[in-house]
């Protein structure tokens, strides 16, 4: 039981450290509201500046279950993600703007 409490304490400490990373930063800008996964529209990207380090980060806010997942990217990774998104939209064209359609099963 002592081992379980120690493990729980470590997980809580890691969670608090992750929260401090985001809360210890100042919001520079955020995206407009976007509806994702059938949820009410909310901002999905935040540009933040960490006060202590003086570094810039981009935070992707993605729906997951009942909550959300926040993924922090440095500017280089954010730029690579943006390039990949633009490449996808250019290749897919108008088809990328349509909602996804369920796959039709082969009728035998």
N, C-alpha and C positions, 0 to 999 in steps of 0.2 A: 504494500500500500504506500509506503514511503517513496518508493520508486515512481509510482504513478503520480503522486503529488509533485515530486520534483520535475517530472516530465511536463505536467500541466503548467507548472510555474514557468518553465522554459518557453512553452508555446505562447503563454500570455505575454511574456517579456518580448518575444519576437513580434507578436501582433502589435504591441504598444510601440515598438521601434518603427514598424512600418507606418503606423498612423502618424508618428512624429515626422516622418519624412515628408508626408503630404501636408500636414497641418503646419509644419515649420516653413512653409513656403507661401509666397504671396502670389495671388492670382493676377496675371498680367492681362489675359484675354481668354475668352471661351467661345466655342462654336454656338451657332444658333440652335434652337431646339430641333431635334430630329426624333421621329417616332421609330423605335427599334423593337422588334419582337413583340408587336402588338401592345406596347406600353404607351403611356402618355408621353408626348414629346418632351425631351429634356436635352441639355447640352451633352455632347458626346466627346468633346475634346477640350482640354484646358491647357493653356500655356502658363506655366508657373515659374517663378524665380525663387530659388532657395536663398533665404537671407544669409544664413551662416556661411555658405560656400560661395555665393555669388554666381551659381550656375543656373542655367535654364533647363527646364524639363517640359515634356509634353505628356499629359495624362489622358489616356483613352479610357472612357467610362463605358463599359459594356454590360448589358443586362445578363444576369446569370441567376436562374431560379427566382426566388423572391427578392433577391438583393441585386448587387452589381459587383463587377470586378473592375478594379482600377489598375491599369498597366502603365507604368512610367517609362517613357522613352527619352533618350538624350536627343538633341537636335539632329545628329547624324542619322540615327535610326528612324526618326520621324520623317526626315527627308527621303530616305529609302522607301519607307512605307508609302509615302505620297506618290513617288515615282511609279511604284508598282500599281497603285490604284489608278493613276492616269493611264498607264499602259493597258490595264484591264478595260477601262472605259473606252479607249480608242479601238481596241481589238473587237470588243463586243458590240459597240455602237448602240443603236436604239434598243437592241435586245436586253441590254443591261438595265434599262430603265423600267422594263416591265416586271410586275411581281412574279415570283417563282410559281411555276405550274407543277402540280403533282405528276409523277411519272405514270404513264399508262401501262398497265400490265398486258402482256401478250395474251390474246385470247386463243385458246387451243381448241 
